[in-house]
Amino acid sequence: MTATRQICVRIRVRPFDAKDLNVLTTTDFTELGLIEPLTRALAAQDYIKPTPIQEKAIPQLLDNADLLGIAQTGSGKTAAFVLPILQHLTNDGFRPSPKGALALILAPTRELALQIGNSVKAYAKHLQIRHTVILGGVNQNPQVKALAKGVDVLIATPGRLLDLMEQGHVHLDDVEHLVLDEADRMLDMGFIHDVRKIVKAVPEERQTLLFSATMPKEVAKLANDILFAPVRIDIAPKTVTADRIEQRVIHVPAGKKGALLQDLLTDPSFYRVIVFTRTKHRANRVAKQLGQAGIEAAAIHGNKSQAARQRALDGFKANRLRVLVATDIAARGIDVDGVTHVINFELPNDTESYVHRIGRTARAGAEGMAYSFCDPAERTHLRGIERLIKRPIDVQDHDLSELAANQSQPERRPSKPKRKPQGKRPANSNGKPRRRRRNRKPAKAA
């Protein structure tokens, strides 16, 4: 890469608070230079005023600049990059070649890829734009068929995209706009090498956008390698967690967490709840226990097929499920309005995951509550979280003695079945016990 890639124009926006999403700015979308079909689609979605990142990013992207965006989830960054790309594709009038794509958007999780796909569909309602989403966990044949004639916008997870590239079902020779969304999450999930392979397959003459909630060294190096003289827009939050989220911690032994969860859910105000666990096995177990207690729940994690994950999400959004039990794969990329409570059944090992977990509530101007169950072994994690959010979490007392009868016992490995005593071996005809045969090695030749 040339030294010019290190040039960076910085735009620092005033500190961003989630409340800004509902505060009218002095600019509306019509003043940002967007074409009428896009503003009409936005109006149908009740989007009248842009968020800070949209207000700063859209004019720069319409001017073909590369962009490095530091923004938390919920800041409106999807519209910030999708809208300019749709306008470029419409104005340029180019068509993709078979198995090709003009714009490529990479997302770390299947849920985020589908969410971006839904946004593209909504914003391109009045445009002649073809798009498709490719991701793992489902049959690839419909995806291959959708790619056969080429698409304008391709939204993909890195693993499935590489698979289809290696099979010859898609090429990236036509890509003019490349977006890496949630780059830090891709790093956490081990996709950084896959991303670099994909970037090498994209033409150097392109517009590149990289968005990340945080900027670890690896992401900063990636940005330096792939961006050319980028504009940097930093939407720094005033507080790490939204002010509208009331946070509480309950100190509870690990064996009573299941009973405590069921006890809290007897309150009807826990209307739409996401419960987070550290492991996939624990998520399955918690969902099963809730179901046995008559509480509609489903688990969602990486071992579930995409169809099963989508059924769980659809049921949760449609209020057929009251509780969604998830691993950290759901901490980003799932945008479900009306989540009343987030419960950390287990505290995350990564303190930043706590912020993304509880950010699933208090969205779109609503208020929310986050509970954390902390057993003695997790107190180190709790102190790390409090250092990150720069304040102690309020402790809520709960009468745990009443939970003893319904105590959820900690998991134990299944014990090996005991060998039955063999007793005396059956006797031969001469009355002597039979000898056990041994596999003798053949004698070596002299």
N, C-alpha and C positions, 0 to 999 in steps of 0.2 A: 504494500500500500504506500502511496505517496505521502509526503509530509503534510500535504494540504488537508488531509483527512482529519488532522488534529485541530483545524480551525473550527471554532464553535461560537455562534452568536447566541448569547444567553438572554432569555426573557424571563425575569423573575416576577411572577404574579403575586399579588398580595396573599397572605396566608389564607388557605382554603379551609372552610368548615363545611360539613355536609349541609348545613342550613342554607348555604349559598345556592343550592339546587332550586330553592323555592323563593329566592330573593330576585326580583326583577332587576336586570342590569340595564344600562343605558342603551344597549344595542339589541336589536332583534335579528333574526336569521336573514331577513331580507336585506339588511345592511352589510352582510358579510360577503356578498358577491355570489351567492348561490342562485342557481337557475330556478325558474318558476316551478317546474315539476317537483323539485326537491322541497321547496318551501311549502308547496301544497301537500306533499306527503307528510311533512313535519306537522303542519296544522291539523291534519287528520289524527295525528298521534298526540295532540294537545301540547306540542312543543312550540312555545312562543318565544321565549327568551333563552339564549345560549348560556351554558355554564361557563365559568372562567376559562377552562381549557379549550372549550369549543370556540369561544370568542377570540382567543389568542392564536389557536392552531389553524383554524380553517383558512384565514387569509394567507398565511404562510404556505400552507399546503397547496392552495390554489395557484400559488406563484412557483410551484414545483420545487420547493425547498425540501431537503432532508430534515428529519425532525427527531429529536431525542426528548421524549416526554416522561417526566417523573410525576406520576399521579396515582392516587389510591383508587381502589375499586369503588364504583359509585360516583365517580367524578364526571361521568359523561364522555369518556375518552373514545368509546366505540363510535359514536356519531361524529366525533372530532376527526377521525381518520376515514370513516366510510363515506361520508358526504362528499369530501373533495375528490376521492377516488372515483365515485360514480359520476361526478361532473366531468372529470378528465376523460373518462371512457366515452361519455356521451358526446363531448365536443370533438374528440379526436376521430371518432367514427371508424376506428380500426376493428377488424374481426379476428378472433383467434384462429389459428390453424387447428386441424384435427388433433385431439389429445393435448392441446395447449391451453394456456390461460394468460390473460393480460394482467391480472392483479392476483397476487398470492398473499393470503393472510394466514399466518401460523399462530396456533393457539395451543397451550400446553395440555388442556383437558378436553374431553369430548363434550362436556356440558358447556364450556365456554365457546367451543367451536359452533355448537348448535345455536347458542344465544346470539353470536355474531351473525350466523346465517339468517336468523329471524330478523335481525336488524336490517341486513342488506335487503331482504325481501320487502320489508315495510317501507324503507326509504326509496327503493327503486320501483315502487308501485306504478308510477306513470312513465317509466323509462323502458326501453328495449334492452334490458340487461339480463343475461343468463348467468346464473350462479349455481354452485353446488357445494355441498359439505362432504368431505371424506374423513373418516375416522375409523379407528379399530373397534373390535368387539361386535361387528355386524358383518353380514355377507358382503363381499366386495363387488359382486356382479352388478348390482344397480349403480354403484359408483363408477365402475368401468364403463357402463353404458352411458351414463351422464357425461363422462369425459370424452367420449368417442368423437363428437363433433366439435369439441372445444368449448370453453366457457369464458365469460368475461371476468368473473370473480371466482376464485377458488379459495375456500376456507378449509384448512386441513390441520390435523395433528401430525407432528413430525414422523412418528413411526409408520403410520399407514401411508403417508405420502412417499416415504422412501421405498416401502414395499412395492407400491404401484409404479414408481419410477424404475426400479430394478426389473420389474416384469414387462416394461415397455408400454404401459397403459397411459402414461402421462409424461410430458416433457415440459421444461420450464424455459424454453428458448424465446417465448413471446413475452415473458413477464416484464412489465414496465413499472409496476408499483409493488413493492415488497413491504409487508408489515409484520413485525414481530411483537405480538401482544403478550403481556405478562412474562417478560424475559427473565425476571428473577425466579419466577415459578418454574420456567423451563430448566433453569440451572438446578433448582432444588430437585427436580424430578429426573435429572440425569440426561436431559435432551440436548445439552450444549454441543456435543459432537455431531449429533444428527443435524442440528441447525446449521452448523458450519458446512456440512456436506451439501445441504440444500442451497445455501447461499452461493457456494461455488458453482452450482448448476444454473444460477440466474445470471443473465447478462449484466455486465458492469454498468452499462448505460441504463440507469433506472432511478426511480425515486424510492428511497428507503426510509421507513419509519420504525422506531423502536420505542416501546412503552414499557415501563417498569415501575413497580411501587417502591422499590428500594434500588440502590446502586452499589452492590458488592463489586469487588475488584474484577471478577470474571466477566460480569455484565458490562462494566466500564471498558474493559479491553475489547469485548465483542463490539460495542458501540464504536470504539475508535477504529476498529478494523473495517467495518461495513458501511459507516456513514460518511458522507462527503460534505464537509463544511456545514454541519447541521445547526439548525436553530434548536436551542434547548429551552423547553418550557417546564418550569418547576412549580408544580402546584403543591406547595408544602403545607401540610395540615397544621392548624394552630394547636390541636391536641391530637394525640395518637389515636384515641378512640373518640367516637362521637359523643357530644355532651348529652344527647337525648337517650343514651343507653345507661340505665341504672345497673350497676354491677355489684354483685354480692357473692360472697364465698361462704360455704358451709363446711366446717371441719367434720369429717365423718370417716369412720373406719372403712377400709375397702370392702369388707364383707357386707356392709349395710347400704352400699350405694344403690343397689337395685331396689331395695325396699323404700329408700328415701325418694328415688325417682317416682315410683308409683304413688307415694304419698303426696308429692307435690302435684302430680297430675290429677288428683281428685279435685283440685281447684279448677272450676270451669273457665277462669280467666286465662289459663294455659290453653289457648284455643288452637294455635298453630305453632308447633314446637320443633326445633332442630336440636337433636342430641348428638354431641360429638364424642367419639372414642378414639383411642390411639391406634387400635388394631382392627383388622377386618373381622377376625374371629369374635372379638368383643362386640362389635357392631351387630353381628348376626345374633349373638346370644342375648343382647339387650332387647333387640326387636322381637325375638321369640318370647322372652319373658313378658314383655308388654302385651303381646298378642294373647298369651295365656291368661293375662289379667283382664282381658276384654277391652284393651286400648288399641285402636287401629294404628299400626305402625309398620314400617318397612325399612330395611337396611339398604344403603347405597355405598358401594366402594369399588375398588379396582378389579376385584375378582368377579363381580357381577357382569353379566353380558350387557351390552348396550341396550338391548330391548328391555331387560329387567330394570336397568337404571332409569330408562325413560318412563316405564310404567309407574315406577315409584314416584318420580317427579310429577308426572301428570296427575296421579292420585293425590299427591300432596297439594298441588296447586288447585285441584278441584274440590278440596276438602273431604275427599273420600278417606284420606289418611290424616290423622291428627298429629302424628309424630313421624319425623324422618330421622333415622339414626344413621350417622355418616362418619366416615373418616375424613381426614383433612383434604381429600380430593374435592370435597364440596365447599371448602372454606372460601374458594374463589370461583368465579365463573357461574354461580347459580344465583339468579336474580329472581327471587320470589317475594312479591309484596305481601304485607300483612303478617309476617312472622312475629308473633308476640313475644316469644321467649327463645333464647339459646341457652342450652344447658351443657356445660363441659363435664360430662360424666367422668372423664379423665383429663387432667391438665396436659397440654401439649409439651413435648420436649423442646420444641422451638418456640421461643417466646413470641415471635412475630406472628406465628400461626394463631395465637390467642386473639390478636387484633382482627385478623381476617375472619376468624370464627364468629366473634360477636358482632361483626359488621353485617351479618345476615339479617339482623333485626334493625329496627329504627331506620328503615329505608323509605324513600319518597316522602320525607317529612313526618313520618310517624314516630312514635316513641316505642321503646322496647326495653326488655330486661334480660340480663345475662346472669345466670347462676353458674358457679363453679364448685364442684365437689372436690375437696382436698383431703386426701388421707395423709397420715404422717410421712410416708415415703415421698410425697409430692411437694412438701413445703419448700424445698429448694426451688422447684419450678415456680411456685407462687411468688417467692421473693424476686425471682428474675422478671416475672411479668410486672410486678409492682414497680420495679426499677424502670422498666420500659415505658410504662404509662405515667410514670412520675407521680404516683400517688398510691396510698394503700387502698385496697378493696375492702368495702364494708363487710364485716363479719355478721352473718345472720345466725342466731341461735335456733336450734331445732331440737325438739324433744326426741332423742334417738332411742330412748328406752322403750317407747311404744312400737318401735320397728322390730324389736327382737323376734317377735313371733313370725314375722315375714322376712326374716333376715336372709339375704341372698348370700349363700355360702361362696367363698372364693373357689375358683376353679382348681381342680386337682387333676394331675395326670392319671389316666386310668391305670389301675394296678394290673400287673400281669396275672393271668389266671394261675392259680396254684395247681401244680402237677398232682394228679391223683396218685396215691400210693399204689405201687405196682404189686405189692405182696409177693408171694412165692411164684416163681415161674412154673408154668405147666411142666409136668414130669414126662419123661420118656416112658416107653413101654417097660423098661427095666426099673422104673420107680425113681430114677435119679433126675434132678432138675436139668432142663435143657440148657446148654451153653449158648451164650449170645455169639452169633457169628461175627467175625471181624474181617474187614477187607484187607487182606494181606497183600503186600506188594510182591510182585514176582521177583524171585531171586535173580541176582545179576549173573550173567553168564561168566564163567571163569575165563 
